[in-house]
Amino acid sequence: MKQSQLFTKTTKNIPKDELAKNAELLIRAGFIHKEMAGVYSLMPLGFRVIKNIKNIVAEEMEKIGSEEIIMSTLQNKEIWQKTDRWDDEKVDVWFKSQLKNGNEVGFGWSHEEPITEMMKSFIVSYNDLPRFVHQFQNKLRNEIRAKSGIIRCREFIMKDMYAFCATDEENMNFYNKTTEAYLKVFKRVGLGDITYVTSASGGLFTDKFSHEFQTICETGEDIIYINKEKNIAVNKEIYNKENLEKMKMEMKDFEEKKTAEVGNIFNFGTNKCEQMGLYFNDKDGSKKPVYLSSYGIGITRLMGVLVDVHHDDKGIIWPGEVAPFDYHLISLAKTDEEKKEAEKVYEKLKQIGKEVLFDDRTNKTAGEKFADSDLIGIPVRLILSTKTLEAGGLEIKNRNENESKIIKIGELLH
């Protein structure tokens, strides 16, 4: 992409009501646009980051056997009434509306009930199990107070996955597989060393156990307690002497950390499927309820946490696998020949499969281009100028390092 053709621009201005560092930097760098409190649109740069995150998540979910689908955002009132989760007293984040015929509908904040209802058309026998499906979808939650930038929104992109199994053992095997897959996701996006599997209660989702994936982050909304020696973490809600005694540990074994939740997994057992009437015929001819577990990763939330964790006073520092581009090629060319050389480098990098943002703008100074590059945060900056060409090539500099060096153009292309 040529930067001269990018319709978004960097800016020093941010909305007056925006207090979160992640949203501030993403707005200033042109990754997102704020529509209203808790609602943001993705601009081209932001869309590319989200696409990269989704690709990583999709790859890891498919490796453990999940198939991708997409369900409707519109929710059937009657389906949710079966589990008593249509009631605003039980679930306080609903957005609801009425169709022209007067029927009430909801807008999806989660999909356990609709996916379970749908599976009644496909799960009849033990031969139909297990089944694992996931989707990437805009969820809508009527948060009382949207805060923390894109970490807590009223509309956001979520990956939600659902596992339908014949036995508790099968269900727990997949639960454990998913835990490992999630840890691979967080490692690949650049949060591996600071993300912990955290024991938690079920909350709105289930009265059974659940686990959260919490990333150490000073701007996070949550508090967890970590035992680094044993790699164990529990959230504030269940951090008490009774629970720690069950784990054969004491409070002195843990240290308190501020964190941001980046994923969660829930085990419903057979309760949800019994409520919804999802049963299967087993080998012995008996009718049995299906085991259900669900798995979420907030995709846009993850982008926000990445920015909160990976930035400096100049801007964002994207980890390589999620960055919008591999290289930020900055042309400081003065003559027509130098400009042609910059174009050649750009085209050759594209030919070898590299994603490049080419700053070909002629109305910006070198200082302005470097400031924009720091703010946008692409991992590797390439500079072509009279000076670098005279020295034999391009100046290359990593975003998270101060030093740079000159490399030959041929070296870069191999």
N, C-alpha and C positions, 0 to 999 in steps of 0.2 A: 504494500500500500504506500502510495506517495502522500507525504504529509500535507502537501499543497492541496490535495484533493479530499482530505479528511474534513468533514463539515464541522466537527467539534473543534473547539479551541481551548487551550489552557486559560485559566483565569485566577485572579487573586481574590475574587469575590465568592462568598458562600452565603447561603440563606442565613438570616439573623438568628433563626431558631435552631440552627444545626450546631450541636455541641460535640458530637462524636468525631473522633479523629479519623476513623475509617471513612465516614461519609464526606468529611471535609476534604480529605486528600483525593478521594475518588471523583468528587464534583470538580475540584480545582483542576485535576488532570484530564477531565473529559470522559471518564469511564461511565458515569451515571448522571442522571438529571432528576432533581427532586420535584415531584408533582405536588405532594402535600405531606403532612406529617405521617411517617411510616409507609410512604409509597414512593418508589423510585423507578425510573425507566432506565433500561440499559442502552448505552450508546455503543457505537461500533467497537471501541476498545474494550469496554466492559463485556460486551457480548462475546468477544473472542476469549476472554478469561473464563467466563462461565462455560463456554463450549469446551474448553480444555479440561476444566474441572469435571464436567459431565462425562467426557470421554474416559477419564481416569476411573470414575465411579462405575460407569457402564462396563468397562473392561473387567473390573474386579468382581462385579455382581454376576456377569456372564460366566466367569471362570468357576464360580461355585454352583452354576446350573440355573440361574434365574433368566426368565424370558421377559423382554421389555414390551409393555403395553402402554396405552394411555386411556384413562377413564374420563368421564364427564365431570366437570366442576359442579354442575347442578346436582343437588342431592334430593333424594326422595324422602319426604317426611315420614312415611309409613315404615320404611326400612329402619330408620333411626329410632322410631318409637318402640321397636321390638326389644331394644337394649336399654331403653329409658335414657338415651343420650341426646334425644331431641330437646329435652327439657332444659331451658336456660339456667335453671338452678343447678343442674348437674354439669352442663358444659356452658361456660359463660363467654365463649369466643365466637359464637355463631354470627354470621351475616345471613339474614333471611329476607325473602321477598315473596310476592304473590304473582302467579301467572294471571293472564287476562281472564281465565275461566274461574279465578278465585282460589285455586289450589295453592297451598303454601309450599315453597321450596327453600332449600338452604344452599349455601355456597361452600364447597368443600374445604374443611379445615383438616380433615383426615379421611381415610377411605376404608377402614376396617369393615364397617357394615356393608357398604356397597360391593366391595370385592368379595365378601363372603356370600352375599346374595347372588352375585354373578356366578360364583363357583358351584352353586347348586345345579347349574345347567351342565356342568362338566365333570363333577366328582360324584360318582355313583357307587363304584366298586373299589376294593383295595388296589386293583390294577391301575386306578387313576391317581394313585398317590405314590410319592409326594409330588407336590406342585409348588413351584416358586416363581413369582412374577414381581416385576418392579416397574415403576414409571417415574418420569420427570414431569412435574406439573406445578402450575401456579396454585398455591394454597392461599386461602383468605381467612384471616383471623381478626376478630373485632377486639383488638387489644385496647384496654382502657387508656393506656398511655404508651404510644410507640416511642421507643427511645433506643439509645445505643446505635444510631445510624442504621445500616442495613443488617445489623445483627438481630434486631427485633423489629419486624415490619408487620403491617396489616396485609400486605401482599408479598409473597416471596416464592422462590422456586425451591421445591423439595424433591429429593429422591425418596420415595417410600416403596418398600418391598414387603411382600407378604408370603409366608410359608405355610402350606397346608400339609399336614403329616398324619400318618395312621397311628403312630405310637408316640409316647412321651420320649422314648429313646431317640427315635428318628428326628423329632422336633428339636431336642437338645443338641444332637449332633450338628444340625444345621445352624442352630443358635451359636454354637462354638465356632463353626466354620465362618460364620458371618463376622463374629468378633475379630477373628484373624484377618479377614478380608478388609474390614474397616481400618484396622491398624496399618495395613498395606496402603490403603487410600491416603491416610493422613501422613504417612511417611513420604509417599510420592508427591503430595502437594506441598511438602515442606514444613510439616508440623510434627513429624514423627517423634522427635526427642522430647517434646513438651506436651504430648497428649496422652492422657491416662484413661484406662477403662475404670469407671467409677461406679461403685454399687449405689443403687438408689431405690426409692419406692416407685410404685406404678403410676401415681398421680391420676390424671384424667383418664388414662388409658386402661389400666388394669390394677386390681388389688394384689396381683402377684408381683414377684420381683422384677426389676428392670435394671439395665445398666446404661449409663451415660458415657459419652466420650468427651472429656473435658480437657481443654487446652489452656495451659498457664498463660495468662494474659492480664496485664495490669488494668486494662479497661473493661475486663469481663464483669458480668452481672452476678456470677456465682462464687460461692466459697466451697472449696473441697479440702480434705485432709489427706496428705500423702505420706506413705511410708516408702521412701525411695529404695531402701535396702531390699524390701520384699516386693517392690513394684505394685503396691496395693493402694487404692484410693477409695474414699467414701465421701458422699456429699453431706452437706451440713444438716440436711433433713434427718438423716439416720445416724449421725455421728453422736453416739451416746455410749455410756459404760456398758449397758446391756448388750448392745450389738457388737461392741469391741470384744467383750468377754466371749461371745460365740465364736469370734475369729481368733481367740486366744492371744489378744493383743491389748495394749493399754494406751491411754491417751498420750503419754509421753513418747510413744513410738511414732507419732504423726506430726507433720508440720502443716500449718495453714497456708493456702495459696488462693489468690483470686484467679478465676478461670472463666472461660466462655465455652458453653456447650456447643459442640460441632456435630454430634450424632447421638442417637439413642436406640435401644432395642428393648422390646417388650415381649414377655411370654404370657399368653392368655390361657394356656392350657386348653381344655375343651369347653370352657365356660361360654365364650363368644359364639362358637358354632352351635352349642346347645340352644342358646337364646335365639339364634337365627334359623335353626332347623337344618343345619348342614350335617348330614350323616352319611356313612358309607357302609356297604355290605362287605363284611370281612370274609376270609377264606372259609370259616366254619358256618357261614350263612347268617351270623348275627349282625344286628344293626348297631353301629358304633359312631359316636361323635368324632369329628375331626379336630386335631390339635392345630392351633393357630399361634403364630408369632409374627410380630411386625417390626420393621427396621427403617429408621429415618436418618437422612443426612440433609441438613439445610444447605442447599447449593449456594444461594446468594449470601446466606449467613457465613458460610465458609470463606467466601471472598472477603467479607468484612473482617473476619478474624485474621486472615492472612495479612491484610493491610495493617491492622492494629499491631501485629507481631513483627512484621517485616517492613519497617520504614525508618527514616532518619529525619533530621531537620530540613532536608532538601526535598524529600518526597518518598515515593513508594520504592521498595526493592523487591521485585517479583521473583520467587523461586522459579527455576528454569522450566519445569513441566507445565506450569500454569500461566506463564507470561504470555501477553498478547502476541509477541514476536520474539524470535531468537536474537535478532540484531536490530539496533537502532543505528542506521547508516546516516551520518551527518555530513552533508556536502558544504564545504567552505570554499568551493571552487570559485575562481575569479575569471578565468579565461574560458572561451568556448571549448578549448581542448580539454581543460580540466573538468568541465561540466560533462563532456562526452565520456571521460574516464569514469566519473562517478556513476553515470547511467550504465556503463558497461559492468561495473562491479555489482550494481543492483540487479541487473538482468542475469548475471552469472550466478549470483547467490540464489536467485529464484530457481534457476535451472538445476541446481544441485539439491533442491528441496528445502531450502531455508526460508523461514518466514521473516520478512524484512519490513520495517517501517523506514522509509527513505525520506529524510528531511531535505527535500529539494527546494524549500522555500527561499525566495530571493529577497523577501522584504523583512527578514529578521537578521539581527546581528549574531555573531558567534556566541556571545554571552547569553543572548535570549534563547538560542538553540540549545546550549548546554543546560540552562536552567529548566527548560521544558523537558529535556531528556532525563534529568535527575528526577523531576516531578513524576513523569510517566513511569519510570522505573524498569525499563527493559533490561535484562541481565547483562548484555554486552553492547558497548557503544563502539562504533567504528567511525573514525574521522578521516575524511579525505580533504586535503588542502594542498596548497603550493608547497608548504614546508614538508608534509608527509611524503608527497610524490618525489620531492628532491632527495628525501632520505631513503627512498626505495619502496614505498608502499602506503600502508594505512596505519594510523594510530589505533590501537585496540585497548579498551579499558573496561574492566568489570565494574558493574554498578556499585558493588559493595566493597570496592577497593579504591585506594587513592592513587596508586601507581598505574602508569600506562607504558606501553612499549610500541615500537614500530615493527610491523610484520610485512613481509612481501605479500602482494595480492595473491600470487600463486599458492602460498602456504595456506591462506584462508580457504581456498577453493578445493583443498584436498583433505 
